[in-house]
Amino acid sequence: MIHTATLIAILFVAITTYLTRILGYVLLKNKTLSTKQKQILEVVPGCVLISVIAPYFVRDNPADMIAIVVTLIAASRLSLLPTVIISMSTAAFLRMALS
């Protein structure tokens, strides 16, 4: 059975994600946006989701924190698939090595 607090948190995250997607377009529908502004609006929901998930990974496991740094570096230079492969491999290796 799911805890009430967990269900409420999931609902709030879903609502927040949906509202960030919709409100940007509703509030800016009569304005001409540059390509960069459109790209920013498209990533806002993902940023909200990451802000909820990230605290779990930076609690007290040094392997996860190092893997996050490696993933950020990879994501800034590579496309999605290589970044996912690098991040999963790094996390697995560091968890084995540092455990």
N, C-alpha and C positions, 0 to 999 in steps of 0.2 A: 504494500500500500504506500502510495506517495504521501510524503508529509505535506501538510497544509502550507507551511512556509515555503517549501520548494515549489509547489504549484503556483503560489502567488508570485514568487520570483520569476518563474518561467513566463507567466502571463505578462508581468510588467516588462520583461525584456522583449517579448514578442510585440507588445503594444508600442514600446519605445522604438524598436526597429522599424515597425510599420510607419509610425508617425514621422520618423526622420526621413523616410523615403518619400512619403506623400506630401508632407508640409513644405519641403523644399520646392517641389514643383508647383504646389498651390500658391505659395507666397510669391514665387518668381515667374508665374506663367505669362505675365505681360512684359517681361524683360528679356532682352537678348543676352544670352550667356555665351561667354567664350568657351572654347574647347576645354581649357583647364578648369573652369568653374563647373562644367558638366561632369568632368572626371571626379572632381572633389565631391560633388553631390552623390555620385554613384558609390563611393566608398564609405560614406558616413554610416550606413547600417552595419557594415562589417566592423567598423571602429567601435561601435557601441557593443557589439557582441564580444569583441576581443577585450574590451575593458571589463567585462563581466568574467571572462574565462581566465585572463592573465594572472589575477592574484593567486589562483590555485598553483600555478607553475613557479611562482617566485617565493614560495613559503620558506622551505628550509632544505630543499634538495639541491646541492651545488651542481649535480649533473644536469638537472633541468635548466638551471639558470645559465650554465655555459652553453647548453644546446640552444637556448633562446638567442643568445648573442650570435652564435654561428649561423642560425637560421636568418636572423636579421641581416647579417652581412651577405648571405647567399641571396636573399630576396631582393636586396638592393642592386644585385649585379646579374642575376639569372632569371629565367622564366619560371613559371609555377612548378612544372614537373621536376626539373633538377633541384629546385628549392625543397620540395617535399621529400625527395629521395635523400638529399643531404641532411635535412632536419631529422628524419626518422632514423637514419643510420647513425648520426651523431648522438642522438638521445639514447639509442640502444647501446652503443659502444660505451658511452660515458656512464650509463647506469650499471653496466657490468663492471667497468673498471673502477668506479668509485664506491661500489657497494661492499 
